[in-house]
């Protein structure tokens, strides 16, 4: 194992730079100078998003492998670019590293970053490294491009628009419950082995989520342009309320339409947790929540990975969950709080 102080900042950056391959036509200059140089094509608008991941708040290295963490740090930023109907092109990564980390540990983290760059076809073009007197902190800034005027904001939904979500919900939250339980068992008995083999689906959803760029491409192929969109990071209920607030509407979502995978449902039952609560408030699913005009119903109704969960209504009707009995229950933002 190699200590960071032996290699130094510039030596570490050089090690990282050796593994980077640039593929985006808009990347003119990447790592190695005072700043990167980018040249977006004519007619394209630049989309930028930043996320900060802090040890002890956003992740726990007791059960989060560094390679998965590097991948997730990129994926959650790419998810924000996707939510703007844009295509990701470059990322910048800054890390604040505690002295307990070795060079090999940092390389493991950046191996995950590299794998995500390959998966989403983005270039790592710069960043920064520094020490930390506390835990590990990772800041990723993602850049993307979208045809001028085609970015989708949170504010474009109107009454009667269909409310849709990709994939399924609640898995990441339940994956975290499994990991937290096994951590407590290990803390009580360090000789014990974690029981994780029964939970591959929910663990993947928590430790290595995927940004839904595939759906962005599919919507373009279908000729569907969302009227509003957001990614599900803090919980479905919170995101529905964000769309309503930005668009000046209300919403009705139906419990029987909320999508949940069978493995997620099984873990919810094991933990005696309400699956509806997990889907509404769990967070970190990084699925896309979006609205489309009613006229697009035929294009989406049979899509295997998009579920129509409700529709937008006039603002004065409020945002409500409609139970199977037809009773409206006001939506509350009870997902993850950053403070």
C-alpha positions in Angstrom: 0.0 0.0 0.0 1.2 3.5 -0.9 0.6 6.5 1.4 -0.8 9.6 -0.2 1.9 11.8 1.3 4.6 9.7 -0.4 3.0 10.2 -3.9 1.8 13.8 -3.4 -1.0 15.7 -5.1 0.5 16.0 -8.5 1.7 12.4 -8.5 -1.8 11.3 -7.6 -3.3 13.4 -10.4 -0.8 12.0 -12.8 -1.9 8.4 -11.9 -5.5 9.3 -12.4 -4.8 11.1 -15.7 -3.1 8.0 -17.1 -6.4 6.1 -17.0 -8.5 8.8 -18.6 -9.6 8.4 -22.3 -11.4 11.3 -24.0 -14.1 10.5 -26.5 -16.4 13.6 -26.7 -16.0 15.8 -29.8 -16.6 18.9 -27.6 -13.6 18.1 -25.4 -10.7 20.2 -26.6 -8.5 19.9 -23.6 -8.9 17.7 -20.5 -6.8 17.1 -17.3 -3.3 18.6 -17.1 -3.7 22.4 -17.4 -5.3 25.1 -15.3 -8.7 24.5 -16.8 -10.4 22.3 -19.4 -11.4 23.6 -22.8 -14.8 22.7 -24.2 -16.4 23.6 -27.5 -20.2 22.8 -27.6 -21.5 22.5 -31.2 -23.5 25.4 -32.6 -27.2 25.3 -31.7 -26.5 23.4 -28.4 -27.1 24.8 -24.9 -24.9 23.9 -22.0 -26.4 22.2 -19.0 -24.5 22.0 -15.7 -25.2 20.3 -12.4 -23.2 19.7 -9.2 -23.7 17.2 -6.4 -21.7 16.8 -3.2 -21.4 13.5 -1.4 -20.2 13.6 2.1 -19.1 10.6 4.2 -21.4 10.0 7.2 -24.3 11.9 5.5 -24.6 10.5 2.0 -22.6 7.3 2.3 -21.1 4.9 4.9 -17.8 3.3 4.0 -18.5 0.5 6.4 -20.6 -1.1 3.7 -20.1 1.1 0.5 -17.3 -0.2 -1.7 -15.1 2.6 -3.1 -15.6 1.5 -6.7 -19.4 1.6 -6.3 -19.1 5.0 -4.6 -17.1 6.4 -7.5 -19.7 5.0 -10.0 -22.6 6.3 -8.0 -21.1 9.8 -7.6 -21.1 10.1 -11.4 -24.5 8.4 -12.0 -26.4 10.8 -9.6 -25.0 13.8 -11.5 -25.8 12.3 -14.9 -29.3 11.7 -13.6 -29.7 15.4 -13.1 -28.5 16.0 -16.7 -31.0 13.4 -17.9 -33.8 15.2 -16.0 -33.2 18.3 -18.2 -33.7 16.1 -21.4 -30.0 16.7 -22.1 -27.1 14.3 -23.0 -24.1 14.3 -20.6 -20.7 15.1 -22.1 -18.1 15.9 -19.4 -17.6 15.7 -15.7 -15.2 17.4 -13.2 -14.4 15.5 -10.0 -13.0 17.0 -6.8 -12.2 14.9 -3.7 -11.2 15.7 -0.2 -9.3 12.7 1.1 -8.6 11.7 4.8 -5.1 10.6 5.7 -6.2 7.1 6.3 -6.7 6.5 2.6 -3.9 4.9 0.5 -3.1 5.7 -3.1 -4.7 2.3 -4.0 -7.9 3.2 -2.3 -8.2 6.5 -4.3 -7.4 4.5 -7.5 -10.3 2.2 -6.6 -12.6 5.1 -6.2 -11.6 6.5 -9.6 -11.9 3.1 -11.2 -15.6 3.4 -10.4 -15.6 7.0 -11.8 -14.0 5.6 -15.0 -16.5 2.8 -15.4 -19.4 5.3 -15.1 -17.7 7.6 -17.7 -17.6 4.7 -20.0 -21.2 3.7 -19.3 -22.6 7.2 -19.9 -20.1 8.2 -22.6 -18.7 11.2 -20.7 -15.2 12.6 -20.4 -13.4 13.3 -17.1 -11.8 16.6 -17.9 -10.6 18.0 -14.6 -11.1 18.4 -10.9 -9.1 18.8 -7.7 -7.7 16.8 -4.8 -7.0 17.9 -1.3 -6.6 16.5 2.2 -9.4 16.2 4.8 -9.4 16.3 8.5 -12.8 14.7 8.6 -14.3 12.1 6.2 -14.2 11.6 2.5 -16.0 14.2 0.4 -16.7 13.9 -3.4 -17.9 16.7 -5.5 -18.9 16.0 -9.1 -19.9 18.6 -11.7 -21.6 17.2 -14.8 -21.9 19.0 -18.1 -24.3 18.2 -20.8 -25.7 19.5 -24.1 -29.2 19.9 -25.4 -30.6 21.4 -28.6 -31.4 25.1 -28.0 -34.9 25.4 -26.7 -35.3 21.6 -26.0 -34.3 21.5 -22.3 -37.1 20.2 -20.1 -37.7 22.2 -16.9 -39.8 21.4 -13.8 -42.1 24.3 -14.7 -43.8 23.1 -17.9 -46.6 20.8 -16.6 -50.2 21.7 -17.1 -53.5 20.3 -15.8 -54.5 17.0 -17.4 -50.9 16.2 -18.3 -50.1 12.5 -17.5 -47.6 11.9 -14.7 -45.1 9.1 -15.5 -42.2 7.5 -13.7 -39.5 5.1 -15.0 -38.5 1.8 -13.5 -39.7 1.0 -10.0 -39.4 2.6 -6.6 -38.4 1.9 -3.1 -35.5 -0.4 -3.8 -32.7 1.9 -2.8 -34.3 2.7 0.5 -34.8 -0.9 1.4 -31.3 -1.7 0.3 -30.1 0.8 2.9 -32.3 -0.8 5.5 -30.5 -4.2 4.8 -27.1 -2.6 5.0 -27.8 -0.7 8.2 -29.2 -3.8 9.9 -26.1 -5.9 8.9 -23.8 -3.1 10.1 -25.5 -3.2 13.6 -25.1 -7.0 13.7 -21.4 -6.6 12.8 -20.9 -3.9 15.4 -22.3 -6.1 18.1 -20.2 -9.1 16.9 -17.2 -8.2 14.7 -16.7 -12.0 14.0 -20.1 -12.2 12.3 -20.5 -12.4 8.5 -23.1 -10.1 6.8 -26.2 -11.8 5.3 -26.4 -10.1 2.0 -26.7 -12.9 -0.6 -30.5 -12.8 -0.5 -30.7 -9.1 -1.4 -28.9 -8.5 -4.7 -31.6 -6.3 -6.2 -32.1 -3.8 -3.4 -28.4 -3.6 -2.7 -27.6 -2.8 -6.3 -30.3 -0.1 -6.2 -28.7 1.5 -3.2 -25.0 1.0 -3.9 -24.8 1.4 -7.6 -27.9 3.2 -9.1 -28.1 3.9 -12.8 -29.1 7.2 -14.4 -31.9 6.6 -16.9 -30.3 7.9 -20.0 -31.8 4.9 -21.8 -35.2 6.4 -21.3 -34.1 9.8 -22.6 -33.0 8.2 -25.8 -36.2 6.1 -26.0 -38.5 9.2 -25.6 -36.7 10.9 -28.4 -37.2 7.8 -30.6 -40.9 7.8 -29.7 -41.2 11.5 -30.5 -42.3 12.3 -26.9 -41.1 15.6 -25.3 -41.9 15.8 -21.6 -43.6 19.0 -20.4 -41.7 18.8 -17.1 -39.2 16.4 -15.6 -37.2 15.7 -12.4 -35.2 12.8 -11.1 -36.3 10.9 -8.0 -33.5 11.5 -5.5 -35.3 12.6 -2.4 -38.4 10.5 -2.7 -41.4 10.4 -5.1 -43.7 12.5 -2.9 -41.1 15.3 -2.7 -40.5 15.3 -6.4 -44.2 15.4 -7.3 -44.5 18.4 -5.0 -41.5 20.0 -6.7 -43.2 19.7 -10.1 -46.4 21.0 -8.7 -44.8 24.0 -7.1 -42.7 24.9 -10.2 -45.6 24.4 -12.6 -48.3 25.9 -10.5 -50.5 22.8 -10.5 -51.8 20.0 -8.3 -51.5 16.3 -8.9 -53.3 13.0 -8.3 -51.3 9.8 -8.1 -52.9 6.4 -7.5 -51.6 3.8 -5.1 -52.4 0.9 -7.4 -50.3 2.4 -10.1 -47.1 2.9 -8.1 -44.4 0.5 -9.5 -42.5 -1.8 -7.1 -40.3 -4.8 -8.0 -41.0 -8.1 -6.3 -37.6 -8.3 -4.5 -38.3 -4.8 -3.1 -41.8 -5.9 -1.9 -40.3 -9.0 -0.2 -37.8 -6.9 1.7 -40.4 -4.4 2.7 -42.5 -7.3 4.2 -39.4 -8.7 5.9 -38.9 -5.3 7.6 -42.6 -4.8 8.3 -42.5 -1.6 6.3 -45.4 -0.2 4.3 -44.4 -0.6 0.6 -46.3 2.6 -0.3 -44.3 4.6 2.3 -41.0 3.1 0.8 -42.0 4.2 -2.7 -43.2 7.7 -1.7 -40.5 8.6 0.7 -37.5 6.3 0.3 -35.4 8.3 -2.2 -32.2 7.5 -4.1 -34.0 5.6 -6.8 -32.8 8.0 -9.5 -35.7 7.2 -11.7 -37.2 9.9 -13.9 -40.5 11.5 -13.0 -42.1 13.5 -15.9 -45.3 14.7 -17.4 -46.5 14.5 -21.0 -49.6 15.7 -22.8 -52.6 13.5 -22.7 -52.2 13.0 -26.5 -49.0 11.0 -25.8 -50.9 8.3 -23.9 -50.9 5.8 -26.8 -47.1 6.1 -27.2 -46.4 5.3 -23.6 -49.2 3.1 -22.3 -47.4 -0.2 -23.3 -43.9 0.9 -22.6 -42.4 -1.8 -20.3 -40.3 0.6 -18.2 -42.6 3.6 -17.9 -45.6 3.7 -15.6 -48.4 6.3 -15.8 -49.0 6.9 -12.1 -51.5 9.8 -12.3 -52.1 13.2 -13.8 -51.7 16.9 -13.0 -54.8 18.9 -11.9 -55.5 22.5 -11.1 -53.5 24.0 -8.3 -56.5 24.5 -6.0 -57.2 20.8 -6.0 -53.8 20.1 -4.3 -51.4 17.2 -4.6 -53.0 14.0 -3.4 -52.4 10.3 -3.2 -55.6 8.4 -4.2 -56.0 5.2 -2.2 -57.6 2.0 -3.6 -60.8 3.0 -1.9 -60.8 6.3 -3.8 -59.8 8.5 -0.8 -57.5 11.4 -1.4 -54.5 11.7 1.0 -52.5 14.9 0.8 -48.9 14.3 -0.3 -46.2 15.2 2.2 -42.5 15.7 1.6 -41.0 13.2 4.0 -38.0 12.0 2.1 -34.3 12.7 2.6 -33.5 16.0 4.3 -30.0 17.4 3.4 -29.9 19.3 6.7 
